[in-house]
Amino acid sequence: VSNINKPAFVLVNNSNKPSGQSPTHYLRINLQGDSLNRRGIGAGVTVYQQGFRQYLEQQPVRGYFSSVDQTLFAALGQHGNPDSLVVHWPDGKSQVIIHPRTDTTLELNYKYASLVPAHNNENTGGLLFEEITGSAGFGFLHQETSVNDYVSQRLLPQRYSQLGPFMDTSDVNGDGVTDFFIGGAFNYHGTVFTGNASGSFDSTRLGQGGKYEEDQDCVFFDADADGDQDLLVTGGGMQYPDTSGYYHPRLYLNNGKGSFQPDLSAIPAAVRLMAGCVTAGDYDGDGDEDLFIGGRVSSSYPTSPPSFVLRNDRGKFTDVTAGVCAKLQRAGMVTAARWMDFNGDGSTDLVLAGEWMPVRFFANNHGRLNEVTDSTGLHDMEGMWRSLLATDIDNDGDIDLVAGNLGLNCEYRASPEMPMELFATDLDANGSIDPFFFYYIPDGTGSRHSYPAAARGRLSEQVPALKKQFLLNRDFAKADYQKIFKNKPADAISRYRCVETRTCYLENTGNGKFVKHVLPIQAQFSPVNSILCDDFDGDGLKDLILAGNEYQAEVMTGLYDASYGCYLKGSKGKESFTCIPNRQSGFFLTGDVKDLLAIKMPSGERLVVAAVNNDSMRIFRIKNAAGR
């Protein structure tokens, strides 16, 4: 191994040396292509062995001016000979080797490959989902204006100025056909799509002229009790000060025909926040729907932004957060919220999810909300939660939850024993909060210890004094909590932790008690930003659709882009879901997906609509049992 500014070293593979254990096996593969591609660049090799398979791809490029060994290597463990090996050459030709010998080098020559007639073992006509984006007859392009959030806060884990678009559905003109709204970015108005009996949609922009808000979550509800559906749109981003008027939620009143006009006096002027979510529910039992608006982030990360409970008095709203539940004034970095009766007492309770916090439960006691998170039976739930769905998954009459999380495909191995931690303080006394991420990293002996997640160079951009405190990178490599914060009293440091990054189904077992069930591994490939639940395949059991990714993570983390949409088929076991691969379900969704909608058309046909950040809306048709 060649090291920069250090001696090179050699690693010896001792796996085949006598150790008292069964020997392990391997297979080396040399690809010999044609005259124009001598090393078979782009070829794929699949090794099948006792029900398992390995896929190797000849793509030796790893970076600028760098490469790796062009001999492919399959580690076979102690299982012996593979059942078979298949190589697919870039031009479509392939060849099959039955029971190749192990512990040797296999030479695969392109001249022995043949072109296999195209066939498909799967019944494509039986795919449950069919993408119809290009032929649906309606569409939407979300366009962002790039904002550099790191100018003022260099240690942010991601940009928070590109969190949309969000959507919601309703019947805005009373014709019995489903309509929907999708929000716009800065300088782009959101759009109301009004459905017609023919199955088409008419689109109308929600406003004219300049627009300086970044639309965030939205909700249709009857704000003024006149029998039609009004629309509330929140604002977010990080381009303005916390108290900017562009963070004021906007209520649009419906004239009953699907035409909306802003009511500038409905929401108190002091209600200003970088919003993460909004949900409507009648918490006080007076017959109209009130609002909870959750704050997503503040200009001093990770300081909690404000959140609000707004009481509805026939279309005029009052901030009653302090009286209803003082804890909700600074509830944390809230990403999702749901009004629901989780304890079965007939009153409307509140559930929250967010970053660096557990899923939080607030029980309604005659119009006051009391936190009962500790009595729900859920423990070790502090996570990086991103989405929340409330629905009766197991059809037992109470409301369950599905909570979308960061996933397992990240550099952090968070657990109660080795949590991911965040410490925040004004380390250099310059008036700004400095957030430091810590997670457990193995040292030279393999033992894990908690160290900063960011490198010395990045941290010193926020706190230049660290350059003098740790002159060399090797000094900083040993810097733990005590060394970095040695001059700060413990009460001057805010502490957060994350012990759960998996997306979960929370089963309601009655009386406000829940049991956590971790969803299949395919649901953990990437952050989950939106969730749908329905019986999509018509077998009488609830299924789940999950979508997400995150393209705004800071550059050293890179894109979270491993999700292509996840369809989980329900089964008779309450906590059991099976992932149907994309190629078998037809649900293949790429991009930085932020929201999902399920829409039932006048014909009875169902659609899944996906909102993608800085990209086109995607549309899928759900086929019936006959595949039509």
Secondary structure as GFF3:
##gff-version 3
##sequence-region A 1 628
A	DSSP	beta_strand	25	32	.	.	.	ID=ss1
A	DSSP	beta_strand	44	49	.	.	.	ID=ss2
A	DSSP	beta_strand	52	57	.	.	.	ID=ss3
A	DSSP	beta_strand	61	63	.	.	.	ID=ss4
A	DSSP	beta_strand	66	67	.	.	.	ID=ss5
A	DSSP	beta_strand	72	77	.	.	.	ID=ss6
A	DSSP	beta_strand	84	88	.	.	.	ID=ss7
A	DSSP	beta_strand	93	98	.	.	.	ID=ss8
A	DSSP	beta_strand	104	109	.	.	.	ID=ss9
A	DSSP	three_ten_helix	110	112	.	.	.	ID=ss10
A	DSSP	beta_strand	114	115	.	.	.	ID=ss11
A	DSSP	three_ten_helix	124	126	.	.	.	ID=ss12
A	DSSP	beta_strand	129	131	.	.	.	ID=ss13
A	DSSP	three_ten_helix	149	151	.	.	.	ID=ss14
A	DSSP	beta_strand	167	170	.	.	.	ID=ss15
A	DSSP	beta_strand	179	182	.	.	.	ID=ss16
A	DSSP	beta_strand	191	195	.	.	.	ID=ss17
A	DSSP	beta_strand	201	205	.	.	.	ID=ss18
A	DSSP	beta_strand	214	221	.	.	.	ID=ss19
A	DSSP	beta_strand	230	236	.	.	.	ID=ss20
A	DSSP	three_ten_helix	245	247	.	.	.	ID=ss21
A	DSSP	beta_strand	250	254	.	.	.	ID=ss22
A	DSSP	beta_strand	260	262	.	.	.	ID=ss23
A	DSSP	beta_strand	275	281	.	.	.	ID=ss24
A	DSSP	beta_strand	290	295	.	.	.	ID=ss25
A	DSSP	beta_strand	308	313	.	.	.	ID=ss26
A	DSSP	beta_strand	316	319	.	.	.	ID=ss27
A	DSSP	alpha_helix	321	324	.	.	.	ID=ss28
A	DSSP	three_ten_helix	326	330	.	.	.	ID=ss29
A	DSSP	beta_strand	333	340	.	.	.	ID=ss30
A	DSSP	beta_strand	349	357	.	.	.	ID=ss31
A	DSSP	beta_strand	360	365	.	.	.	ID=ss32
A	DSSP	beta_strand	368	371	.	.	.	ID=ss33
A	DSSP	three_ten_helix	373	375	.	.	.	ID=ss34
A	DSSP	beta_strand	383	384	.	.	.	ID=ss35
A	DSSP	beta_strand	387	391	.	.	.	ID=ss36
A	DSSP	beta_strand	400	404	.	.	.	ID=ss37
A	DSSP	beta_strand	420	425	.	.	.	ID=ss38
A	DSSP	beta_strand	434	442	.	.	.	ID=ss39
A	DSSP	beta_strand	448	452	.	.	.	ID=ss40
A	DSSP	alpha_helix	456	462	.	.	.	ID=ss41
A	DSSP	alpha_helix	465	469	.	.	.	ID=ss42
A	DSSP	alpha_helix	473	476	.	.	.	ID=ss43
A	DSSP	alpha_helix	481	484	.	.	.	ID=ss44
A	DSSP	three_ten_helix	490	492	.	.	.	ID=ss45
A	DSSP	beta_strand	494	498	.	.	.	ID=ss46
A	DSSP	beta_strand	504	510	.	.	.	ID=ss47
A	DSSP	beta_strand	513	518	.	.	.	ID=ss48
A	DSSP	three_ten_helix	521	524	.	.	.	ID=ss49
A	DSSP	beta_strand	528	534	.	.	.	ID=ss50
A	DSSP	beta_strand	543	548	.	.	.	ID=ss51
A	DSSP	beta_strand	566	570	.	.	.	ID=ss52
A	DSSP	beta_strand	577	580	.	.	.	ID=ss53
A	DSSP	alpha_helix	582	585	.	.	.	ID=ss54
A	DSSP	beta_strand	593	600	.	.	.	ID=ss55
A	DSSP	beta_strand	606	612	.	.	.	ID=ss56
A	DSSP	beta_strand	618	622	.	.	.	ID=ss57
###
